[in-house]
Protein backbone atom coordinates (compact mmCIF):
# COMPACT_ATOMS: atom_id res chain seq x y z
CA UNK A 1 0.00 0.00 0.00
CA UNK A 2 2.80 2.34 0.87
CA UNK A 3 4.45 1.68 -2.54
CA UNK A 4 1.22 2.52 -4.37
CA UNK A 5 0.93 5.89 -2.60
CA UNK A 6 4.54 6.78 -3.42
CA UNK A 7 4.06 5.92 -7.07
CA UNK A 8 1.00 8.11 -7.16
CA UNK A 9 2.95 11.09 -5.82
CA UNK A 10 5.68 10.52 -8.41
CA UNK A 11 3.17 10.35 -11.23
CA UNK A 12 1.34 13.58 -10.34
CA UNK A 13 4.29 16.03 -10.98
CA UNK A 14 5.06 14.30 -14.27
CA UNK A 15 1.50 14.58 -15.42
CA UNK A 16 1.25 18.21 -14.43
CA UNK A 17 4.33 19.00 -16.47
CA UNK A 18 2.45 17.98 -19.61
CA UNK A 19 -0.22 20.66 -19.12
CA UNK A 20 1.01 24.26 -19.03
CA UNK A 21 -0.21 26.47 -16.25
CA UNK A 22 -1.37 30.02 -16.72
CA UNK A 23 2.08 31.24 -15.60
CA UNK A 24 3.92 29.15 -18.16
CA UNK A 25 2.14 29.91 -21.46
CA UNK A 26 4.05 29.30 -24.70
CA UNK A 27 5.76 32.37 -26.35
CA UNK A 28 3.99 33.47 -29.54
CA UNK A 29 6.30 35.20 -32.07
CA UNK A 30 5.35 38.89 -32.77
CA UNK A 31 6.08 41.17 -35.77
CA UNK A 32 6.93 44.90 -35.33
CA UNK A 33 6.07 47.20 -38.27
CA UNK A 34 7.95 50.53 -38.60
CA UNK A 35 6.41 53.26 -40.74
CA UNK A 36 8.80 55.89 -42.20
CA UNK A 37 7.38 59.24 -43.31
CA UNK A 38 9.40 61.25 -45.86
CA UNK A 39 9.00 65.04 -45.84
CA UNK A 40 9.77 66.91 -49.07
CA UNK A 41 10.94 70.53 -48.76
CA UNK A 42 10.50 72.78 -51.78
CA UNK A 43 13.11 75.54 -52.12
CA UNK A 44 12.28 78.56 -54.24
CA UNK A 45 15.27 80.41 -55.71
CA UNK A 46 14.81 84.07 -56.60
CA UNK A 47 17.08 85.34 -59.36
CA UNK A 48 18.51 88.80 -58.77
CA UNK A 49 18.12 91.12 -61.73
CA UNK A 50 20.99 93.56 -61.51
CA UNK A 51 21.13 97.21 -62.36
CA UNK A 52 22.64 98.14 -65.69
CA UNK A 53 25.43 100.66 -65.95
CA UNK A 54 26.20 103.66 -68.12
CA UNK A 55 29.83 104.63 -68.70
CA UNK A 56 31.24 107.73 -70.35
CA UNK A 57 34.97 107.48 -70.97
CA UNK A 58 37.07 110.62 -71.22
CA UNK A 59 40.54 110.83 -72.73
CA UNK A 60 43.00 113.27 -74.25
CA UNK A 61 43.62 112.06 -77.83
CA UNK A 62 47.11 113.58 -78.12
CA UNK A 63 48.36 111.49 -75.18
CA UNK A 64 46.32 108.36 -75.77
CA UNK A 65 47.74 105.59 -77.96
CA UNK A 66 46.04 103.14 -80.27
CA UNK A 67 47.28 100.34 -77.98
CA UNK A 68 45.42 101.85 -75.02
CA UNK A 69 42.17 101.83 -76.99
CA UNK A 70 42.75 98.32 -78.35
CA UNK A 71 43.45 97.05 -74.82
CA UNK A 72 40.33 98.83 -73.56
CA UNK A 73 38.35 96.85 -76.12
CA UNK A 74 39.83 93.40 -75.46
CA UNK A 75 40.20 93.59 -71.68
CA UNK A 76 37.06 95.59 -70.87
CA UNK A 77 34.47 96.29 -73.57
CA UNK A 78 34.48 92.72 -74.95
CA UNK A 79 33.63 91.43 -71.47
CA UNK A 80 30.45 93.49 -71.20
CA UNK A 81 26.98 92.77 -72.43
CA UNK A 82 26.09 95.89 -74.40
CA UNK A 83 22.49 97.06 -74.25
CA UNK A 84 19.75 98.68 -72.21
CA UNK A 85 18.59 95.61 -70.28
CA UNK A 86 19.25 94.52 -66.72
CA UNK A 87 22.94 93.98 -66.08
CA UNK A 88 23.88 95.45 -69.46
CA UNK A 89 26.11 98.42 -70.24
CA UNK A 90 25.83 101.49 -72.42
CA UNK A 91 29.08 103.16 -73.42
CA UNK A 92 29.90 106.68 -74.58
CA UNK A 93 33.16 108.58 -75.04
CA UNK A 94 34.16 112.24 -74.85
CA UNK A 95 37.51 113.66 -75.97
CA UNK A 96 39.04 116.47 -73.89
CA UNK A 97 40.73 119.42 -75.63
CA UNK A 98 38.67 118.32 -78.61
CA UNK A 99 35.09 118.62 -79.85
CA UNK A 100 34.46 114.96 -80.70
CA UNK A 101 32.36 112.44 -78.79
CA UNK A 102 29.77 109.72 -79.11
CA UNK A 103 26.78 109.41 -76.81
CA UNK A 104 25.56 106.58 -74.62
CA UNK A 105 23.99 103.89 -76.75
CA UNK A 106 25.38 105.20 -80.06
CA UNK A 107 27.08 101.87 -80.72
CA UNK A 108 25.89 98.37 -79.93
CA UNK A 109 29.21 96.55 -80.25
CA UNK A 110 32.73 97.02 -78.94
CA UNK A 111 34.34 97.00 -82.38
CA UNK A 112 32.51 100.16 -83.48
CA UNK A 113 33.37 101.91 -80.23
CA UNK A 114 37.04 101.05 -80.72
CA UNK A 115 37.03 102.44 -84.28
CA UNK A 116 35.39 105.69 -83.17
CA UNK A 117 37.90 106.30 -80.36
CA UNK A 118 40.89 105.44 -82.55
CA UNK A 119 39.66 107.92 -85.15
CA UNK A 120 39.94 110.66 -82.50
CA UNK A 121 43.61 109.75 -82.07
CA UNK A 122 44.46 109.39 -85.75
CA UNK A 123 42.81 112.61 -86.94
CA UNK A 124 44.22 115.70 -85.29
CA UNK A 125 41.78 118.16 -83.78
CA UNK A 126 41.86 120.71 -81.00
CA UNK A 127 39.40 122.69 -78.92
CA UNK A 128 40.46 124.62 -75.84
CA UNK A 129 38.13 122.84 -73.44
CA UNK A 130 39.52 120.93 -70.49
CA UNK A 131 38.35 117.68 -68.91
CA UNK A 132 36.30 119.68 -66.43
CA UNK A 133 34.66 121.87 -69.05
CA UNK A 134 33.86 118.95 -71.33
CA UNK A 135 32.38 117.08 -68.37
CA UNK A 136 29.99 119.88 -67.48
CA UNK A 137 29.05 120.75 -71.08
CA UNK A 138 28.92 117.29 -72.64
CA UNK A 139 29.24 114.36 -70.21
CA UNK A 140 26.58 115.33 -67.70
CA UNK A 141 24.25 116.54 -70.43
CA UNK A 142 24.58 113.13 -72.08
CA UNK A 143 23.61 111.37 -68.85
CA UNK A 144 20.55 113.63 -68.56
CA UNK A 145 19.47 113.35 -72.19
CA UNK A 146 19.78 109.55 -72.26
CA UNK A 147 18.61 108.68 -68.76
CA UNK A 148 17.18 105.23 -68.08
CA UNK A 149 15.90 103.81 -64.77
CA UNK A 150 17.91 101.36 -62.67
CA UNK A 151 21.33 102.34 -64.04
CA UNK A 152 24.62 102.98 -62.25
CA UNK A 153 26.46 105.92 -63.83
CA UNK A 154 30.21 106.41 -64.20
CA UNK A 155 32.56 109.00 -65.64
CA UNK A 156 35.91 107.25 -66.25
CA UNK A 157 38.94 109.39 -67.08
CA UNK A 158 42.17 108.32 -68.74
CA UNK A 159 44.24 111.15 -67.29
CA UNK A 160 47.89 111.73 -68.32
CA UNK A 161 48.35 115.41 -67.37
CA UNK A 162 50.43 116.82 -64.52
CA UNK A 163 48.01 119.64 -63.78
CA UNK A 164 44.35 119.91 -62.83
CA UNK A 165 42.02 122.49 -64.29
CA UNK A 166 39.82 124.38 -61.86
CA UNK A 167 36.64 122.70 -63.09
CA UNK A 168 37.80 119.11 -62.63
CA UNK A 169 37.22 118.73 -58.89
CA UNK A 170 34.06 120.81 -59.18
CA UNK A 171 32.75 118.45 -61.85
CA UNK A 172 33.44 115.46 -59.59
CA UNK A 173 31.44 117.06 -56.79
CA UNK A 174 28.60 117.92 -59.15
CA UNK A 175 28.60 114.34 -60.40
CA UNK A 176 28.08 113.01 -56.87
CA UNK A 177 24.96 115.18 -56.59
CA UNK A 178 23.71 113.65 -59.85
CA UNK A 179 24.45 110.07 -58.78
CA UNK A 180 27.51 109.82 -61.05
CA UNK A 181 30.72 108.22 -59.78
CA UNK A 182 34.06 109.49 -61.08
CA UNK A 183 36.80 106.90 -61.57
CA UNK A 184 40.25 107.81 -62.84
CA UNK A 185 43.02 105.87 -64.58
CA UNK A 186 46.03 108.16 -64.09
CA UNK A 187 49.27 107.53 -65.98
CA UNK A 188 52.39 109.27 -67.21
CA UNK A 189 52.56 112.59 -65.29
CA UNK A 190 49.24 112.32 -63.52
CA UNK A 191 49.77 109.72 -60.80
CA UNK A 192 50.16 112.38 -58.11
CA UNK A 193 47.02 114.19 -59.22
CA UNK A 194 44.64 111.25 -59.13
CA UNK A 195 43.55 111.58 -55.52
CA UNK A 196 42.42 115.17 -56.05
CA UNK A 197 40.28 114.15 -59.03
CA UNK A 198 38.46 111.51 -56.96
CA UNK A 199 38.34 113.68 -53.83
CA UNK A 200 40.71 111.46 -51.87
CA UNK A 201 38.87 108.18 -52.44
CA UNK A 202 41.60 105.62 -53.15
CA UNK A 203 39.11 102.98 -54.28
CA UNK A 204 38.21 105.22 -57.23
CA UNK A 205 41.76 105.47 -58.64
CA UNK A 206 43.32 102.81 -60.90
CA UNK A 207 46.83 104.01 -61.77
CA UNK A 208 49.21 102.51 -64.29
CA UNK A 209 52.72 103.62 -65.20
CA UNK A 210 52.56 104.41 -68.90
CA UNK A 211 50.81 103.66 -72.18
CA UNK A 212 53.40 100.94 -72.83
CA UNK A 213 52.61 99.34 -69.46
CA UNK A 214 48.83 99.46 -69.82
CA UNK A 215 48.21 96.06 -71.43
CA UNK A 216 50.24 94.07 -68.89
CA UNK A 217 49.11 96.10 -65.88
CA UNK A 218 45.70 94.32 -65.84
CA UNK A 219 44.29 97.48 -64.34
CA UNK A 220 41.11 96.99 -66.37
CA UNK A 221 40.44 93.71 -64.56
CA UNK A 222 40.33 95.63 -61.29
CA UNK A 223 38.14 98.31 -62.83
CA UNK A 224 35.66 95.76 -64.16
CA UNK A 225 35.53 93.97 -60.81
CA UNK A 226 34.80 97.28 -59.10
CA UNK A 227 31.87 98.01 -61.42
CA UNK A 228 30.36 94.56 -60.95
CA UNK A 229 30.59 94.82 -57.16
CA UNK A 230 28.67 98.11 -57.35
CA UNK A 231 25.66 96.59 -59.11
CA UNK A 232 22.49 95.97 -57.09
CA UNK A 233 19.28 94.00 -57.42
CA UNK A 234 16.38 95.90 -58.98
ZAMARGU-4260 file (C-alpha; in steps of 0.2 Angstrom, whole numbers, plus 5000, padded with zeros to 4 digits):
<rodrens>
0) 5000/5000/5000 | 5014/5012/5004 | 5022/5008/4987 | 5006/5013/4978 | 5005/5029/4987
5) 5023/5034/4983 | 5020/5030/4965 | 5005/5041/4964 | 5015/5055/4971 | 5028/5053/4958
10) 5016/5052/4944 | 5007/5068/4948 | 5021/5080/4945 | 5025/5071/4929 | 5007/5073/4923
15) 5006/5091/4928 | 5022/5095/4918 | 5012/5090/4902 | 4999/5103/4904 | 5005/5121/4905
20) 4999/5132/4919 | 4993/5150/4916 | 5010/5156/4922 | 5020/5146/4909 | 5011/5150/4893
25) 5020/5146/4877 | 5029/5162/4868 | 5020/5167/4852 | 5032/5176/4840 | 5027/5194/4836
30) 5030/5206/4821 | 5035/5224/4823 | 5030/5236/4809 | 5040/5253/4807 | 5032/5266/4796
35) 5044/5279/4789 | 5037/5296/4783 | 5047/5306/4771 | 5045/5325/4771 | 5049/5335/4755
40) 5055/5353/4756 | 5053/5364/4741 | 5066/5378/4739 | 5061/5393/4729 | 5076/5402/4721
45) 5074/5420/4717 | 5085/5427/4703 | 5093/5444/4706 | 5091/5456/4691 | 5105/5468/4692
50) 5106/5486/4688 | 5113/5491/4672 | 5127/5503/4670 | 5131/5518/4659 | 5149/5523/4657
55) 5156/5539/4648 | 5175/5537/4645 | 5185/5553/4644 | 5203/5554/4636 | 5215/5566/4629
60) 5218/5560/4611 | 5236/5568/4609 | 5242/5557/4624 | 5232/5542/4621 | 5239/5528/4610
65) 5230/5516/4599 | 5236/5502/4610 | 5227/5509/4625 | 5211/5509/4615 | 5214/5492/4608
70) 5217/5485/4626 | 5202/5494/4632 | 5192/5484/4619 | 5199/5467/4623 | 5201/5468/4642
75) 5185/5478/4646 | 5172/5481/4632 | 5172/5464/4625 | 5168/5457/4643 | 5152/5467/4644
80) 5135/5464/4638 | 5130/5479/4628 | 5112/5485/4629 | 5099/5493/4639 | 5093/5478/4649
85) 5096/5473/4666 | 5115/5470/4670 | 5119/5477/4653 | 5131/5492/4649 | 5129/5507/4638
90) 5145/5516/4633 | 5150/5533/4627 | 5166/5543/4625 | 5171/5561/4626 | 5188/5568/4620
95) 5195/5582/4631 | 5204/5597/4622 | 5193/5592/4607 | 5175/5593/4601 | 5172/5575/4597
100) 5162/5562/4606 | 5149/5549/4604 | 5134/5547/4616 | 5128/5533/4627 | 5120/5519/4616
105) 5127/5526/4600 | 5135/5509/4596 | 5129/5492/4600 | 5146/5483/4599 | 5164/5485/4605
110) 5172/5485/4588 | 5163/5501/4583 | 5167/5510/4599 | 5185/5505/4596 | 5185/5512/4579
115) 5177/5528/4584 | 5190/5532/4598 | 5204/5527/4587 | 5198/5540/4574 | 5200/5553/4587
120) 5218/5549/4590 | 5222/5547/4571 | 5214/5563/4565 | 5221/5579/4574 | 5209/5591/4581
125) 5209/5604/4595 | 5197/5613/4605 | 5202/5623/4621 | 5191/5614/4633 | 5198/5605/4648
130) 5192/5588/4655 | 5181/5598/4668 | 5173/5609/4655 | 5169/5595/4643 | 5162/5585/4658
135) 5150/5599/4663 | 5145/5604/4645 | 5145/5586/4637 | 5146/5572/4649 | 5133/5577/4662
140) 5121/5583/4648 | 5123/5566/4640 | 5118/5557/4656 | 5103/5568/4657 | 5097/5567/4639
145) 5099/5548/4639 | 5093/5543/4656 | 5086/5526/4660 | 5080/5519/4676 | 5090/5507/4687
150) 5107/5512/4680 | 5123/5515/4689 | 5132/5530/4681 | 5151/5532/4679 | 5163/5545/4672
155) 5180/5536/4669 | 5195/5547/4665 | 5211/5542/4656 | 5221/5556/4664 | 5239/5559/4658
160) 5242/5577/4663 | 5252/5584/4677 | 5240/5598/4681 | 5222/5600/4686 | 5210/5612/4679
165) 5199/5622/4691 | 5183/5613/4685 | 5189/5596/4687 | 5186/5594/4706 | 5170/5604/4704
170) 5164/5592/4691 | 5167/5577/4702 | 5157/5585/4716 | 5143/5590/4704 | 5143/5572/4698
175) 5140/5565/4716 | 5125/5576/4717 | 5119/5568/4701 | 5122/5550/4706 | 5138/5549/4695
180) 5154/5541/4701 | 5170/5547/4695 | 5184/5535/4692 | 5201/5539/4686 | 5215/5529/4677
185) 5230/5541/4680 | 5246/5538/4670 | 5262/5546/4664 | 5263/5563/4674 | 5246/5562/4682
190) 5249/5549/4696 | 5251/5562/4709 | 5235/5571/4704 | 5223/5556/4704 | 5218/5558/4722
195) 5212/5576/4720 | 5201/5571/4705 | 5192/5558/4715 | 5192/5568/4731 | 5204/5557/4741
200) 5194/5541/4738 | 5208/5528/4734 | 5196/5515/4729 | 5191/5526/4714 | 5209/5527/4707
205) 5217/5514/4696 | 5234/5520/4691 | 5246/5513/4679 | 5264/5518/4674 | 5263/5522/4655
210) 5254/5518/4639 | 5267/5505/4636 | 5263/5497/4653 | 5244/5497/4651 | 5241/5480/4643
215) 5251/5470/4656 | 5246/5480/4671 | 5229/5472/4671 | 5221/5487/4678 | 5206/5485/4668
220) 5202/5469/4677 | 5202/5478/4694 | 5191/5492/4686 | 5178/5479/4679 | 5178/5470/4696
225) 5174/5486/4705 | 5159/5490/4693 | 5152/5473/4695 | 5153/5474/4714 | 5143/5491/4713
230) 5128/5483/4704 | 5112/5480/4715 | 5096/5470/4713 | 5082/5480/4705
</rodrens>
